[in-house]
Amino acid sequence: MSNDNIEQKRQELDQLNLEILKLINQRAALSKEIGQLKLAQGTNKFDPERERHMLNQIAEHNQGPFEDSTVQHLFKQIFKASLDLQKVSSQKTLLVSRKQKSEDTVVQIDDVKIGAAGHPQMFVGPCSVESLDQVRQVAAAVKEQGLFILRGGAFKPRTSPYDFQGLGVEGLKILRQAGDEFGLKVISEIVTPGDIEVAVEYLDMIQIGARNMQNFELLKAAGKVDKPVLLKRGLSATIEEFIYAAEYILANGNTNVILCERGIRTYERATRNTLDISAVPILKQETHLPVIVDVTHSTGRRDLLLPTARAALAIGADGVMVEVHPDPETALSDAKQQINIPQFREFMSELKGTKIASV
């Protein structure tokens, strides 16, 4: 075959490609319309019997040279792409997404801002509230460093039912007293919807922990109050699941939500969890919400707190959470991963090369 004949055949192929493309797009448009009609009727988008009928019909009319199985495989890909198109067209734009709101959300408590560009915040305090004296010592250290947010666990969901479960409401009162004394905003974890009302009375910010990330009733309850919510990523949650958990809160009316990457469970045992540092830029791209990193729970190692905090701030996190205790060795929970006050001062001194909160 001469070069002229080859070129002619190639031109014919090019023309057929364009015709096939036009037909595929026509089919996609029709499939999208069918998907919208199904959505209005409340029927399932995928109909396996209908797909089997179309594949059989295609095989019956196939005149080669492709085998029936090859043609059916090609059409299955078209069917799948059309079904995906139906899903996309019917999806509601999430309230947390950048498509819904392009600018960054800044969560503000009086003069304290979380999510303000260039001003990451520190969330500092003991794992568990144990006594007023303990919390006061940490609060004084937080104030000394020019920071603004005091954290502490009053309700403690623990793996073992025999471990310290927290002081409950008394712990909230202690946090509030120390916060007021040193001019700090206080945050603590709430584990049941029934405790939301009392939390609002004592806290400036409500935390929903990793074990409750998919406690949907708690998420809904947090969405109905006028308090910022810090939502931690679940132990084995995907980023998509994490984003949908935040959507529950926004969908119920509360737009002041902060996301916290705190490490996920993997096969790795060198650290308590595996810090998914890449989650920070992904969450910042996919959502408009502030994102912070809990370096204590993600690593469970004092020697890794500083490098992971630096990494978090370098990659764009809006803040860092770190646990501090006056005497970690006697702590009633997570003794091995908390740092004492002199270590906290050193930690902050080393972080000075990376800009920390200035409001």
Contacts in CASP RR format, 6 or more apart in sequence:
PFRMAT RR
TARGET T0000
AUTHOR 0000-0000-0000
METHOD contacts of the structure
MODEL  1
MSNDNIEQKRQELDQLNLEILKLINQRAALSKEIGQLKLAQGTNKFDPER
ERHMLNQIAEHNQGPFEDSTVQHLFKQIFKASLDLQKVSSQKTLLVSRKQ
KSEDTVVQIDDVKIGAAGHPQMFVGPCSVESLDQVRQVAAAVKEQGLFIL
RGGAFKPRTSPYDFQGLGVEGLKILRQAGDEFGLKVISEIVTPGDIEVAV
EYLDMIQIGARNMQNFELLKAAGKVDKPVLLKRGLSATIEEFIYAAEYIL
ANGNTNVILCERGIRTYERATRNTLDISAVPILKQETHLPVIVDVTHSTG
RRDLLLPTARAALAIGADGVMVEVHPDPETALSDAKQQINIPQFREFMSE
LKGTKIASV
24 78 0 8 1.000
27 78 0 8 1.000
27 82 0 8 1.000
28 81 0 8 1.000
28 82 0 8 1.000
28 85 0 8 1.000
31 82 0 8 1.000
31 83 0 8 1.000
31 85 0 8 1.000
31 86 0 8 1.000
32 82 0 8 1.000
32 85 0 8 1.000
32 86 0 8 1.000
32 89 0 8 1.000
34 86 0 8 1.000
35 45 0 8 1.000
35 86 0 8 1.000
35 89 0 8 1.000
35 90 0 8 1.000
36 86 0 8 1.000
36 89 0 8 1.000
36 90 0 8 1.000
38 44 0 8 1.000
38 45 0 8 1.000
38 86 0 8 1.000
39 45 0 8 1.000
39 90 0 8 1.000
45 83 0 8 1.000
45 86 0 8 1.000
45 87 0 8 1.000
45 90 0 8 1.000
46 83 0 8 1.000
51 79 0 8 1.000
54 75 0 8 1.000
54 79 0 8 1.000
55 72 0 8 1.000
55 75 0 8 1.000
55 76 0 8 1.000
58 71 0 8 1.000
58 72 0 8 1.000
58 75 0 8 1.000
59 68 0 8 1.000
59 71 0 8 1.000
59 72 0 8 1.000
62 68 0 8 1.000
62 71 0 8 1.000
64 71 0 8 1.000
66 74 0 8 1.000
93 99 0 8 1.000
93 100 0 8 1.000
94 100 0 8 1.000
94 243 0 8 1.000
94 244 0 8 1.000
94 247 0 8 1.000
95 101 0 8 1.000
95 247 0 8 1.000
95 250 0 8 1.000
95 251 0 8 1.000
95 255 0 8 1.000
96 243 0 8 1.000
96 246 0 8 1.000
96 247 0 8 1.000
96 250 0 8 1.000
96 257 0 8 1.000
96 286 0 8 1.000
96 287 0 8 1.000
96 288 0 8 1.000
96 289 0 8 1.000
97 243 0 8 1.000
97 286 0 8 1.000
97 287 0 8 1.000
97 288 0 8 1.000
98 285 0 8 1.000
98 286 0 8 1.000
98 287 0 8 1.000
98 288 0 8 1.000
100 288 0 8 1.000
101 288 0 8 1.000
102 288 0 8 1.000
103 288 0 8 1.000
104 115 0 8 1.000
104 117 0 8 1.000
104 288 0 8 1.000
104 290 0 8 1.000
105 115 0 8 1.000
105 255 0 8 1.000
105 256 0 8 1.000
105 257 0 8 1.000
105 288 0 8 1.000
105 289 0 8 1.000
105 290 0 8 1.000
106 113 0 8 1.000
106 114 0 8 1.000
106 115 0 8 1.000
106 116 0 8 1.000
106 290 0 8 1.000
107 113 0 8 1.000
107 114 0 8 1.000
107 115 0 8 1.000
107 228 0 8 1.000
107 256 0 8 1.000
107 257 0 8 1.000
107 258 0 8 1.000
107 290 0 8 1.000
108 114 0 8 1.000
109 185 0 8 1.000
109 204 0 8 1.000
109 205 0 8 1.000
109 228 0 8 1.000
110 185 0 8 1.000
111 359 0 8 1.000
112 121 0 8 1.000
112 148 0 8 1.000
112 149 0 8 1.000
112 185 0 8 1.000
112 359 0 8 1.000
113 119 0 8 1.000
113 121 0 8 1.000
113 359 0 8 1.000
114 121 0 8 1.000
114 228 0 8 1.000
114 258 0 8 1.000
114 290 0 8 1.000
114 292 0 8 1.000
114 318 0 8 1.000
114 319 0 8 1.000
115 121 0 8 1.000
115 258 0 8 1.000
115 290 0 8 1.000
115 318 0 8 1.000
116 318 0 8 1.000
116 359 0 8 1.000
118 355 0 8 1.000
119 355 0 8 1.000
119 357 0 8 1.000
119 358 0 8 1.000
119 359 0 8 1.000
120 292 0 8 1.000
120 313 0 8 1.000
120 316 0 8 1.000
120 317 0 8 1.000
120 318 0 8 1.000
120 319 0 8 1.000
120 320 0 8 1.000
120 355 0 8 1.000
120 356 0 8 1.000
120 357 0 8 1.000
121 147 0 8 1.000
121 148 0 8 1.000
121 149 0 8 1.000
121 292 0 8 1.000
121 318 0 8 1.000
121 319 0 8 1.000
121 356 0 8 1.000
121 357 0 8 1.000
122 142 0 8 1.000
122 145 0 8 1.000
122 147 0 8 1.000
122 149 0 8 1.000
122 319 0 8 1.000
122 320 0 8 1.000
122 321 0 8 1.000
122 322 0 8 1.000
122 348 0 8 1.000
122 356 0 8 1.000
122 357 0 8 1.000
123 149 0 8 1.000
123 151 0 8 1.000
123 187 0 8 1.000
123 230 0 8 1.000
123 292 0 8 1.000
123 294 0 8 1.000
123 319 0 8 1.000
123 320 0 8 1.000
123 321 0 8 1.000
123 322 0 8 1.000
124 138 0 8 1.000
124 141 0 8 1.000
124 142 0 8 1.000
124 147 0 8 1.000
124 149 0 8 1.000
124 150 0 8 1.000
124 151 0 8 1.000
124 321 0 8 1.000
124 322 0 8 1.000
124 323 0 8 1.000
124 324 0 8 1.000
124 344 0 8 1.000
125 135 0 8 1.000
125 138 0 8 1.000
125 142 0 8 1.000
125 150 0 8 1.000
125 151 0 8 1.000
125 152 0 8 1.000
125 322 0 8 1.000
125 323 0 8 1.000
125 324 0 8 1.000
125 325 0 8 1.000
126 134 0 8 1.000
126 135 0 8 1.000
126 138 0 8 1.000
126 152 0 8 1.000
126 153 0 8 1.000
126 323 0 8 1.000
126 324 0 8 1.000
126 325 0 8 1.000
126 331 0 8 1.000
126 338 0 8 1.000
127 152 0 8 1.000
127 153 0 8 1.000
127 156 0 8 1.000
127 296 0 8 1.000
127 323 0 8 1.000
127 325 0 8 1.000
127 331 0 8 1.000
127 333 0 8 1.000
127 334 0 8 1.000
127 337 0 8 1.000
127 338 0 8 1.000
128 152 0 8 1.000
128 153 0 8 1.000
128 154 0 8 1.000
128 156 0 8 1.000
128 164 0 8 1.000
128 166 0 8 1.000
128 167 0 8 1.000
128 331 0 8 1.000
128 332 0 8 1.000
128 333 0 8 1.000
128 334 0 8 1.000
129 135 0 8 1.000
129 152 0 8 1.000
129 153 0 8 1.000
129 154 0 8 1.000
129 166 0 8 1.000
129 167 0 8 1.000
129 171 0 8 1.000
129 172 0 8 1.000
129 174 0 8 1.000
129 175 0 8 1.000
129 188 0 8 1.000
130 167 0 8 1.000
130 331 0 8 1.000
130 332 0 8 1.000
131 174 0 8 1.000
132 174 0 8 1.000
132 177 0 8 1.000
132 178 0 8 1.000
134 325 0 8 1.000
134 326 0 8 1.000
135 150 0 8 1.000
135 152 0 8 1.000
135 174 0 8 1.000
135 175 0 8 1.000
135 178 0 8 1.000
136 178 0 8 1.000
136 181 0 8 1.000
136 182 0 8 1.000
137 326 0 8 1.000
137 341 0 8 1.000
138 150 0 8 1.000
138 178 0 8 1.000
138 324 0 8 1.000
138 325 0 8 1.000
138 326 0 8 1.000
138 341 0 8 1.000
139 150 0 8 1.000
139 178 0 8 1.000
139 179 0 8 1.000
139 181 0 8 1.000
139 182 0 8 1.000
139 184 0 8 1.000
140 182 0 8 1.000
141 324 0 8 1.000
141 341 0 8 1.000
141 344 0 8 1.000
141 345 0 8 1.000
142 148 0 8 1.000
142 149 0 8 1.000
142 150 0 8 1.000
142 182 0 8 1.000
142 184 0 8 1.000
142 324 0 8 1.000
143 182 0 8 1.000
143 183 0 8 1.000
143 184 0 8 1.000
144 345 0 8 1.000
145 344 0 8 1.000
145 345 0 8 1.000
145 348 0 8 1.000
147 184 0 8 1.000
147 356 0 8 1.000
147 357 0 8 1.000
148 184 0 8 1.000
148 185 0 8 1.000
148 357 0 8 1.000
148 359 0 8 1.000
149 184 0 8 1.000
149 185 0 8 1.000
149 186 0 8 1.000
149 187 0 8 1.000
149 205 0 8 1.000
150 175 0 8 1.000
150 178 0 8 1.000
150 179 0 8 1.000
150 182 0 8 1.000
150 184 0 8 1.000
150 185 0 8 1.000
150 186 0 8 1.000
150 187 0 8 1.000
151 186 0 8 1.000
151 187 0 8 1.000
151 188 0 8 1.000
151 207 0 8 1.000
151 321 0 8 1.000
151 323 0 8 1.000
152 175 0 8 1.000
152 186 0 8 1.000
152 187 0 8 1.000
152 188 0 8 1.000
152 189 0 8 1.000
153 166 0 8 1.000
153 171 0 8 1.000
153 188 0 8 1.000
153 189 0 8 1.000
154 166 0 8 1.000
154 167 0 8 1.000
154 168 0 8 1.000
154 169 0 8 1.000
154 170 0 8 1.000
154 171 0 8 1.000
154 172 0 8 1.000
154 174 0 8 1.000
154 175 0 8 1.000
154 188 0 8 1.000
154 189 0 8 1.000
155 165 0 8 1.000
155 166 0 8 1.000
155 168 0 8 1.000
155 188 0 8 1.000
155 189 0 8 1.000
155 190 0 8 1.000
155 191 0 8 1.000
155 195 0 8 1.000
156 163 0 8 1.000
156 164 0 8 1.000
156 165 0 8 1.000
156 166 0 8 1.000
156 189 0 8 1.000
156 333 0 8 1.000
157 165 0 8 1.000
157 189 0 8 1.000
157 191 0 8 1.000
157 209 0 8 1.000
157 211 0 8 1.000
157 212 0 8 1.000
158 164 0 8 1.000
158 165 0 8 1.000
158 333 0 8 1.000
163 333 0 8 1.000
164 332 0 8 1.000
164 333 0 8 1.000
166 332 0 8 1.000
166 333 0 8 1.000
167 174 0 8 1.000
169 198 0 8 1.000
169 202 0 8 1.000
171 188 0 8 1.000
172 188 0 8 1.000
172 198 0 8 1.000
172 199 0 8 1.000
172 201 0 8 1.000
172 202 0 8 1.000
172 203 0 8 1.000
173 202 0 8 1.000
175 186 0 8 1.000
175 188 0 8 1.000
175 202 0 8 1.000
175 203 0 8 1.000
176 186 0 8 1.000
176 202 0 8 1.000
176 203 0 8 1.000
178 184 0 8 1.000
178 186 0 8 1.000
179 185 0 8 1.000
179 186 0 8 1.000
185 204 0 8 1.000
185 205 0 8 1.000
186 202 0 8 1.000
186 203 0 8 1.000
186 204 0 8 1.000
186 205 0 8 1.000
187 203 0 8 1.000
187 204 0 8 1.000
187 205 0 8 1.000
187 206 0 8 1.000
187 207 0 8 1.000
187 230 0 8 1.000
188 199 0 8 1.000
188 203 0 8 1.000
188 206 0 8 1.000
188 207 0 8 1.000
189 206 0 8 1.000
189 207 0 8 1.000
189 208 0 8 1.000
189 209 0 8 1.000
189 212 0 8 1.000
190 196 0 8 1.000
190 199 0 8 1.000
190 206 0 8 1.000
190 207 0 8 1.000
190 208 0 8 1.000
190 218 0 8 1.000
190 222 0 8 1.000
191 209 0 8 1.000
191 212 0 8 1.000
191 215 0 8 1.000
191 218 0 8 1.000
192 218 0 8 1.000
193 217 0 8 1.000
193 218 0 8 1.000
193 220 0 8 1.000
193 221 0 8 1.000
194 221 0 8 1.000
196 206 0 8 1.000
196 218 0 8 1.000
196 221 0 8 1.000
196 222 0 8 1.000
196 225 0 8 1.000
199 206 0 8 1.000
199 227 0 8 1.000
200 206 0 8 1.000
200 225 0 8 1.000
200 226 0 8 1.000
200 227 0 8 1.000
203 227 0 8 1.000
204 227 0 8 1.000
204 228 0 8 1.000
205 227 0 8 1.000
205 228 0 8 1.000
205 229 0 8 1.000
205 230 0 8 1.000
205 258 0 8 1.000
206 222 0 8 1.000
206 225 0 8 1.000
206 227 0 8 1.000
206 228 0 8 1.000
206 229 0 8 1.000
206 230 0 8 1.000
207 229 0 8 1.000
207 230 0 8 1.000
207 231 0 8 1.000
207 232 0 8 1.000
208 215 0 8 1.000
208 218 0 8 1.000
208 219 0 8 1.000
208 222 0 8 1.000
208 229 0 8 1.000
208 230 0 8 1.000
208 231 0 8 1.000
208 232 0 8 1.000
209 231 0 8 1.000
209 232 0 8 1.000
209 234 0 8 1.000
210 232 0 8 1.000
210 233 0 8 1.000
210 234 0 8 1.000
210 235 0 8 1.000
210 262 0 8 1.000
210 297 0 8 1.000
211 234 0 8 1.000
211 235 0 8 1.000
212 218 0 8 1.000
213 231 0 8 1.000
213 232 0 8 1.000
213 233 0 8 1.000
213 234 0 8 1.000
213 237 0 8 1.000
213 241 0 8 1.000
213 242 0 8 1.000
213 245 0 8 1.000
214 234 0 8 1.000
214 237 0 8 1.000
214 241 0 8 1.000
214 245 0 8 1.000
216 248 0 8 1.000
219 231 0 8 1.000
219 245 0 8 1.000
219 248 0 8 1.000
219 249 0 8 1.000
219 252 0 8 1.000
220 248 0 8 1.000
220 249 0 8 1.000
220 252 0 8 1.000
222 229 0 8 1.000
222 249 0 8 1.000
222 252 0 8 1.000
222 254 0 8 1.000
223 229 0 8 1.000
223 248 0 8 1.000
223 249 0 8 1.000
223 250 0 8 1.000
223 251 0 8 1.000
223 252 0 8 1.000
223 253 0 8 1.000
223 254 0 8 1.000
224 252 0 8 1.000
224 253 0 8 1.000
224 254 0 8 1.000
225 254 0 8 1.000
226 254 0 8 1.000
227 254 0 8 1.000
227 256 0 8 1.000
228 256 0 8 1.000
228 257 0 8 1.000
228 258 0 8 1.000
229 249 0 8 1.000
229 254 0 8 1.000
229 256 0 8 1.000
229 257 0 8 1.000
229 258 0 8 1.000
230 257 0 8 1.000
230 258 0 8 1.000
230 260 0 8 1.000
230 292 0 8 1.000
231 242 0 8 1.000
231 245 0 8 1.000
231 246 0 8 1.000
231 249 0 8 1.000
231 257 0 8 1.000
231 258 0 8 1.000
231 259 0 8 1.000
231 260 0 8 1.000
232 260 0 8 1.000
232 262 0 8 1.000
232 294 0 8 1.000
233 242 0 8 1.000
233 259 0 8 1.000
233 260 0 8 1.000
233 261 0 8 1.000
233 262 0 8 1.000
233 263 0 8 1.000
233 264 0 8 1.000
233 276 0 8 1.000
233 279 0 8 1.000
234 241 0 8 1.000
234 242 0 8 1.000
234 262 0 8 1.000
234 264 0 8 1.000
235 264 0 8 1.000
235 265 0 8 1.000
235 273 0 8 1.000
236 264 0 8 1.000
236 265 0 8 1.000
237 245 0 8 1.000
237 264 0 8 1.000
239 279 0 8 1.000
239 282 0 8 1.000
239 283 0 8 1.000
239 286 0 8 1.000
242 259 0 8 1.000
242 279 0 8 1.000
242 283 0 8 1.000
243 283 0 8 1.000
243 286 0 8 1.000
243 287 0 8 1.000
246 257 0 8 1.000
246 259 0 8 1.000
246 287 0 8 1.000
246 289 0 8 1.000
249 257 0 8 1.000
250 257 0 8 1.000
257 289 0 8 1.000
258 289 0 8 1.000
258 290 0 8 1.000
258 291 0 8 1.000
258 292 0 8 1.000
258 318 0 8 1.000
259 283 0 8 1.000
259 287 0 8 1.000
259 289 0 8 1.000
259 290 0 8 1.000
259 291 0 8 1.000
259 292 0 8 1.000
260 291 0 8 1.000
260 292 0 8 1.000
260 293 0 8 1.000
260 294 0 8 1.000
260 321 0 8 1.000
261 275 0 8 1.000
261 276 0 8 1.000
261 277 0 8 1.000
261 279 0 8 1.000
261 280 0 8 1.000
261 283 0 8 1.000
261 291 0 8 1.000
261 292 0 8 1.000
261 293 0 8 1.000
261 294 0 8 1.000
261 298 0 8 1.000
261 317 0 8 1.000
262 273 0 8 1.000
262 293 0 8 1.000
262 294 0 8 1.000
262 297 0 8 1.000
262 298 0 8 1.000
262 321 0 8 1.000
263 273 0 8 1.000
263 274 0 8 1.000
263 275 0 8 1.000
263 276 0 8 1.000
263 294 0 8 1.000
263 297 0 8 1.000
263 298 0 8 1.000
264 273 0 8 1.000
264 274 0 8 1.000
264 276 0 8 1.000
265 273 0 8 1.000
265 274 0 8 1.000
266 273 0 8 1.000
266 274 0 8 1.000
268 274 0 8 1.000
271 298 0 8 1.000
271 299 0 8 1.000
271 300 0 8 1.000
271 301 0 8 1.000
271 304 0 8 1.000
272 297 0 8 1.000
272 298 0 8 1.000
272 299 0 8 1.000
272 300 0 8 1.000
272 301 0 8 1.000
272 337 0 8 1.000
273 297 0 8 1.000
273 298 0 8 1.000
273 299 0 8 1.000
273 300 0 8 1.000
274 298 0 8 1.000
275 293 0 8 1.000
275 295 0 8 1.000
275 298 0 8 1.000
275 299 0 8 1.000
275 308 0 8 1.000
277 293 0 8 1.000
277 308 0 8 1.000
277 311 0 8 1.000
277 312 0 8 1.000
277 315 0 8 1.000
279 291 0 8 1.000
280 291 0 8 1.000
280 293 0 8 1.000
280 312 0 8 1.000
280 315 0 8 1.000
280 316 0 8 1.000
280 317 0 8 1.000
281 315 0 8 1.000
281 316 0 8 1.000
283 289 0 8 1.000
283 291 0 8 1.000
284 291 0 8 1.000
284 316 0 8 1.000
290 318 0 8 1.000
290 319 0 8 1.000
291 316 0 8 1.000
291 317 0 8 1.000
291 318 0 8 1.000
292 312 0 8 1.000
292 317 0 8 1.000
292 318 0 8 1.000
292 319 0 8 1.000
292 320 0 8 1.000
292 321 0 8 1.000
293 308 0 8 1.000
293 309 0 8 1.000
293 312 0 8 1.000
293 317 0 8 1.000
293 319 0 8 1.000
293 320 0 8 1.000
293 321 0 8 1.000
294 320 0 8 1.000
294 321 0 8 1.000
294 322 0 8 1.000
295 304 0 8 1.000
295 305 0 8 1.000
295 308 0 8 1.000
295 309 0 8 1.000
295 312 0 8 1.000
295 320 0 8 1.000
295 321 0 8 1.000
295 322 0 8 1.000
296 305 0 8 1.000
296 321 0 8 1.000
296 322 0 8 1.000
296 323 0 8 1.000
296 334 0 8 1.000
296 337 0 8 1.000
296 338 0 8 1.000
297 323 0 8 1.000
297 337 0 8 1.000
298 308 0 8 1.000
299 305 0 8 1.000
299 308 0 8 1.000
299 337 0 8 1.000
300 334 0 8 1.000
300 336 0 8 1.000
300 337 0 8 1.000
301 337 0 8 1.000
302 336 0 8 1.000
302 337 0 8 1.000
302 338 0 8 1.000
302 339 0 8 1.000
302 343 0 8 1.000
305 322 0 8 1.000
305 339 0 8 1.000
305 347 0 8 1.000
306 347 0 8 1.000
306 350 0 8 1.000
306 351 0 8 1.000
309 320 0 8 1.000
309 322 0 8 1.000
309 347 0 8 1.000
309 351 0 8 1.000
309 354 0 8 1.000
310 351 0 8 1.000
310 354 0 8 1.000
312 319 0 8 1.000
312 320 0 8 1.000
313 319 0 8 1.000
313 320 0 8 1.000
313 351 0 8 1.000
313 354 0 8 1.000
313 355 0 8 1.000
313 356 0 8 1.000
314 354 0 8 1.000
319 357 0 8 1.000
322 339 0 8 1.000
322 344 0 8 1.000
322 347 0 8 1.000
323 334 0 8 1.000
323 337 0 8 1.000
323 338 0 8 1.000
323 339 0 8 1.000
324 338 0 8 1.000
324 339 0 8 1.000
324 340 0 8 1.000
324 341 0 8 1.000
324 344 0 8 1.000
325 331 0 8 1.000
325 335 0 8 1.000
325 338 0 8 1.000
325 339 0 8 1.000
325 340 0 8 1.000
326 340 0 8 1.000
326 341 0 8 1.000
327 340 0 8 1.000
328 335 0 8 1.000
328 336 0 8 1.000
328 338 0 8 1.000
328 339 0 8 1.000
328 340 0 8 1.000
329 335 0 8 1.000
331 338 0 8 1.000
339 347 0 8 1.000
348 356 0 8 1.000
END
